[in-house]
């Protein structure tokens, strides 16, 4: 049922607006003197094909963030227009400040906006959207005992179906998909993660003219496994010669600064290219051999996948605790 619904929604998007999961303002940092960038695309046979294009001509899927099934184009485009577009607009303002040498990273409002942008890059890619929707719909259609109890005690009113299962069975699957998109907003605005990111040491590092050009990709952020570890970091190429960083310990910055620029560029490019899914971006096609060799060779779970895995683990533990309580067995308290 879910696969059939996803196919129908894909077909429904064919005439929709372009939704750029790779923000145009971000890719513009790689414009060459011809006013284009180089898109490296991985083909089905594993080969990588370079193509010169304007940033607006790549990194998009039609109707990726559509509220499918709605006839009103204003409502259909609400998620893209009312949420993601403002996120990108405010992030573009901070990037302009960085490029102009203005000290704007300590501005609380701009710091918050850039954090939201970083989190969006970790969750807005097509594969993430598809996974999030599928898991959300699956969870919605399989109510657990807690949801049934909540429905009976807090939601049910006279005249409503007695069983939560009957309510869910009668719901339009497109409405559930709309709820899934809405659920992305608090994830990107997650205050717990946001506060940690904002508390890190922020800065940017500019490579010298003679250093190799930095690349970016459809998995552009280098994110450590955790943000509480002393070596935790967020690194994002923001141009052919510039790196944004947010680190827990300034020792990470010192490590980057003492590295020979050529070696640092190679490390960042290797990481960004090896975790790419479909696209790598640069100024020119001269880095094709490097991209061909390393593209997609070290893909890591995205933030959405990590959160899904964590949620599955938590759900399994809660189910185990419920069964243990019914049997009169007391499990150890949760850590933390």
N, C-alpha and C positions, 0 to 999 in steps of 0.2 A: 504493500500500500504506500509506504513512504517513498520507495524508489519511483513508483508511478507518479506520485504527486510532484516529486522533484523534477522529473522529466517534463511534466505539464507546465510547471512554472518556468523552466528553462525556455520552452517554446513560447511562452507568453511574453518573454522579455525581448524577443528578437527585434522589435521595433521601439524599444525603450531608449532612454538617454544613455550616453556614455557615463559610466561611473568609474572614476580613476582610483583604483586602490593604490597605485603609485602616484602620489600627488604631483601635479604638473609643476608647481613652484619649486618642489624639491629637485626634480629631474632637470630643471632649467639651470641648475648650478653646473651641469656638465655640458652646456652649450659650447660648441666649437665656433670657429670664426665664420662658418657657413650657416650658423643659426640652427644647427641640428645636434643631435646626440647619436651615439651608436647603440643600437639595441642588439644584444646577443641573445638569440632565442634557441633553446634546445629543441630539436626535432624528435619525432617519434623513434627514429633509428639511432638516436644518441648523438648525432652530429650537431654542431653548433653553427648557426647561420647568422652572420652580422647583417644589420640593415640600418641605414641612416634614416632618421625620422625626427620630426619635431616632438618634444615631450608630450604634446597633447595627442599624438598618434600612437601611443603605446601605453601599456600598463592599465588597461581598462577592460571592463566587461559591461555590456549593455544591461542595464537594469539590475546590477548586482545587489543594490540596496533597495530595490523597489518593494513597495507594499503591493504584491501581485494580486490581481483581480479587481482592484479599484479602478473605476472609470475616470474619476476626477484626477487629472495629472498633478494638480497641486497636492492632493493627499497622497498620491502614489509616490511622489518624490520627496515626501516630508522628511524621511530619515537622512537622505543625502543633503537636502537643502537646509534643514533646521539644525542638524547636528554636525555632520562631517565637514560641510563647507565652512562653518565658523571655526571649527578646530583647525583646519588647514590655513584659513585666513590669518588667525592670530599667530600660528607658528611661523608663517611667512614673514610677519612683522619682526619677530625676534631674529630670524635668520638674516634679514636685511640689516638689523642692528649689528649682528656679529660681523657681517661682511664689511660694514662701514667702520668697524673698529670701536663702535659705541659699547660701553659697559652696561648691558641691559640684563645680564643673567641674574643679578641680585634683586631685580624688580619682582616682588611677590606675584603680581598678576601675570606677568609674562612667563615667569618660572612655572606657574601653575598651567598656563596654556601650553607651554612646550612639553610638560610632563604628559598632558592629555594627548598631545600629538604623538609622543613616543609610544604610549600605550596603544593608541589607535593603529600604529604601524605593526604592532605585535598581534593585532586581532582582525584586521580588515581585509586580509588577502582572500582570494576566492576560495582556497582550500579551507581556510578557517571559517568563513561564512557558511560553507556547505556542511562542515562537520558540526558547527554550533547548531544549525537548524535541525539537522538530522537527530542529534542527541536530544535536543530540546523537545522535538516532536515525539521521539520514542519515550522519553520520561513523562511527557504529558499524557500519553495514551496508556501508560502503565501506572496508575495511581497506587501508591503504597499505603499501608495502614494509617500512617500519620495524616496523610492528605484526606483519607476517607473520614477519619475522626474529626479533623478540622472542619470539613464540609458539614458534618452532622451537627457539630456543636456551635459553629460560628457563622456559617454561611446559609444553611438551609432555612427556608421560610415556608409557611403554608402555601400550597399550590405548586411548589417546586418538586422535581423528582426526588424520590426518597434516596436513591443511590447516586453517588458521585459518578460511577461508571456510566450510568445512563446520560448524565449531563455531558460527559466528555464524548460519548459516542455520537451525540447529536450535534456536536460542534463542527463548524466548517473548518477543514484542515488549513485553509488559507488564513483564517483568523488565528490559528495557533502559530502559523509561520510569522504573522505580524507581531504576535507576542514575543516570538523568538528574537526578532530584530529589536524590539523595544528593550529586551533583556540585555542586549549588547551595551546599551548606554551606561547602566550602572557598572558594568564590567570595565569599560574604558574610563569611567569616572571613579573607579574604585578608590575610596579615600585611604584605605589601609596601604595599598601599593603606592598610591600617589604621594602620601606623606613620606614614605621611605625614600622615593626617588628625589623629592624636593630637598630632603635633608642631606643628600650626598654632596660631595665637592664637585662643582661644575666648572667647565672651562672648554677652551678650544685650542687646538694645536695646529699650526701652519707648517707644512713641509716646504723645504727650499725648492727653488725653481728646478734644480737638477734632479730631484727625486722622482721616481716613477709616479705616474698619475694613479690616483686612487680610483677604484671601481665601486659601484653599488649594485644592488640586486633587489629581487622581490622578497628577499629576507635580509634587509639591510642592517638590522641592529644586532650587534654582538652583545649578548646578554649572558652574564654568569649564571650558574645554576641557582644561586641564592643571592639576596641583597643584604644579608646580615653578616656574611663572611668578610673578614678584613680585606680580602682581595676581590671582593665583589665589584662589578663594573657594568656600565652601559656605554658602549662605544658605537658611534654612528658617523660614517663618512658624510660630510655635508658639502663636498666639492672635490675636485680633482687633487687639491692640495690641502684640504682642511678636514680635521677630525673634531667632532664633538665628543666630550667624555663627561661622565658622572661616575664618581668613584667613592668608595667607602673610606679608603686610605690613600693619602697623597703619594704614598710609595709607588702606587700603580702609575701615577703621572710621572714620577721621577724615572721609573723604568722606561716609559715611552720616550722621555726626553733624552736619555743617555743612549738609546738605541740609534745606530746609524740610520739616517732617514731612508736609505734604500731598503734596509732590513725591516724597518717599521712598516713601510708601505707594502712590502711583500707579505708580512704577517697579517696585516689588515685585509689586503686583497685576497689572500688565501682563505681567510675565515669567511669573508662576505661571499665569495664565489662558491666555495665548497658547500655552503648551506642554501644556495639558491635553488628554486624549484623550477621555474620556467624561463626567467629572464635575468640577465646581467646587463648593466649599463656602464658606458664610458663615453669619452669624448670622440675617440676614433676607433677604427677596427684593428689597430696595430697590436692589441693584446689578445687577438683571437687564439693563438696557440696556447697561451696561459689559460684562457677561459675554457677552451676545448678540453684541456687536460684535467682541470680541477672542478668544473661546474657540477654541482650536486653530489660531490663525492663524500660529503660529511653532513648530510641533512640531519638536523636535530629536531626534536619535538617542539612545535610552536607553543607559545604561551597558552593558547586555547587548548591545545592537546594536553599540556601539563595540568591545566585547571580541570579538564575533563577527567584525567587520570586520578587527580587528587580527589575529585568529587566522587568517583566510583569507589575509591578506597574508603572514604568516609562513610558512604552509603552502606558498603559491605560491613564495616565495623558496627554501624548502628543496628543493622539487621542481626548481626551476631549478638549484640548486647540485648536486643529484644528477646531473642530465643533463649539466651542464658537466664534472663530474668524470669521467663515462664518456667524454666526448669529449676529455679531457685539457686542458680550459680551466680556468684558475684565476680565480675571481671575487674582487673586492675583499672584504676582511674586513668582517663586520658592524660597524656603528657601535656604540660603547659596549661 
